[in-house]
Amino acid sequence: QVQLVESGGGLVQAGGSLRLSCAASGRTFSSYVMGWFRQSPGKEHEFVTAISWRGRNTDYNDSATGRFTISRDNAKNTVYLQMNSLKPEDTAVYYCAARRAWDWGRRIVTEYDAWGQGTQVTVSS
């Protein structure tokens, strides 16, 4: 089972940028589809984006499209989330997650096998 650790969160002004990282343990990182989710206070986990095993395919929700970019470096066992033009409504705890398949389940919280502990992103207005 892969283990995940996020980093890179923090406080940023609206319009600013942050890059989140998610480091994975183990030698099988490239066999996992990686996703980013977020959770705001009082809300359910929300799918943000996902990337396929070698990065050929990506998927974004509507709010992330055009502002966020997911990427991965399999040599470093790391997936990244570059967030630009941040808005106060992007404030949330951001989680990375791992699963095996690239299918409809990539947008579903319960379809992921492993999760990180989360990193807080706060966007001030």
NORNORTA-V259752 format. One record per backbone hydrogen bond with DSSP energy under -1.0 kcal/mol. NH is the residue of the N-H (numbers start at 1). CO is the residue of the C=O. E is the energy in kcal/mol with one decimal. If there is no record, write none. Layout:
NH;CO;E + NH;CO;E
//
This chain:
5;23;-1.9 + 7;21;-2.2 + 12;122;-2.6 + 14;124;-2.4 + 15;86;-3.1 + 16;13;-2.3 + 18;83;-2.2 + 20;81;-2.8 + 21;7;-2.7 + 22;79;-1.9 + 23;5;-2.7 + 24;77;-3.0 + 25;3;-2.3 + 31;28;-2.2 + 32;29;-2.0 + 33;99;-3.5 + 34;51;-2.0 + 35;97;-2.7 + 36;49;-3.1 + 37;95;-2.9 + 38;46;-2.1 + 39;93;-2.2 + 43;40;-2.3 + 46;38;-3.3 + 48;36;-2.5 + 49;36;-1.5 + 50;59;-2.0 + 51;34;-2.7 + 52;57;-2.6 + 55;52;-1.1 + 59;50;-2.0 + 61;48;-2.5 + 65;61;-1.7 + 67;64;-2.2 + 68;64;-2.8 + 69;82;-2.4 + 71;80;-1.7 + 73;78;-3.0 + 76;73;-1.0 + 78;73;-1.8 + 79;22;-2.1 + 80;71;-3.1 + 81;20;-2.4 + 82;69;-3.0 + 83;18;-3.4 + 84;67;-1.9 + 86;16;-2.3 + 90;87;-2.3 + 91;88;-1.9 + 92;121;-2.0 + 93;39;-2.5 + 94;119;-3.0 + 95;37;-3.0 + 97;35;-2.3 + 98;114;-2.1 + 99;33;-2.2 + 106;103;-2.2 + 107;104;-1.2 + 108;105;-1.9 + 111;108;-1.4 + 112;109;-1.5 + 113;98;-2.5 + 114;98;-1.5 + 116;96;-2.1 + 119;94;-1.9 + 121;92;-2.8 + 122;10;-2.8 + 124;12;-2.4
//
